Amino acid sequence: MIDSHCHLAGAEFEADLAQVVARARAEGVTSALCILAAGDEAEAVRAARVRDAWPDVRFSVGIHPHQAGEWSARTAEAVEAVRGAIDAHTALAIGEIGLDYHYDFCPRGVQREVFTAQVQLARELGLPVVIHTREATEDTFQVLRDAGRGEVRGVFHCFTGDAAMAREAVELGFHVSFAGIVTFPRATSLRDAVGVVPADRLLAETDAPYLAPVPLRGTRNEPAFVVRVYEKLAEVRGETPAEVQTHVAANFLALFGGARATAGADRAASDGLRTA
């Protein structure tokens, strides 16, 4: 199994990182994509520890919409910060990036500027993007179309939309990733979306330490818990967990297995394909 999105370099895992990794491996999780914030020096130090503890982990770096305000009127500097973080962490993707109109921690115009600049950088570097969007669906798709010019691919992480949004994401060339929310009793429209995502565009994640799945809801989430997501996806899609694992492993490798991948990361994703 693969956890396609987690925040394993967060302070929440600093005290017991080795045990968290051991539990993930014990559940059969072979690899994960660890999300980092460009310019966060403390997290960069923790990321090095993550790499030591789990050599098969991969990294993505970007400026989250919640932090976009820190780069107001400094878009060019934001791009260089992301570019530098990509090199420092041998990152395979840019993200998570996007728009969040629920909290509006910074002006929406600034969010769009920083998001657009990062999509343009992804197009320049040929890297996929990891998208965060909340209550900003139309603007998110518009930026991806305008700045991506049909060349940028990636994933809508922790997808919370409906079937129509999932279809639109797939038509744009994106993958769709489901997290623990898909196990929540009231997430019926989200489970409807699961059924319309083609097998070759499906991903699964924890978004750890957030959004632990049922029956672990309310606890700190961690990569080992992704097994619950796979089980629910299999149930909804009328497949076996092993079949879903095979889909996700192949999709993860196809999306994030580019030239920047380390040999260990490639081996981990390939192992996921063989053992799923």
Buried (B, 14 or more C-beta within 10 A) or exposed (E): BBBBBBBBBBEBBEEEBEEBBBBBBEBBBBBBBBBBBBBBEEBBEBBEBBBEBBBBBBBBBBBBBBBBBBBBEEBEEBBEBBBEBBEBBBBBBBBBBBBBBEEBBBEBEBBBBBBBBBBBBBBEBEBBBBBBBBEBBEBBBBBBEEBBEEEBBBBBBBBBBBBEBBBBBBEBBBBBBBBBBBBBEEBEEBBBBBEBBEBEBBBBBBBBBBBBBBEBBEEBBBBBBBBBBBBBBBBBBEBBBEBBBBBBBBBBBBBBBBEBBBEBBBBBBBBBBEEB
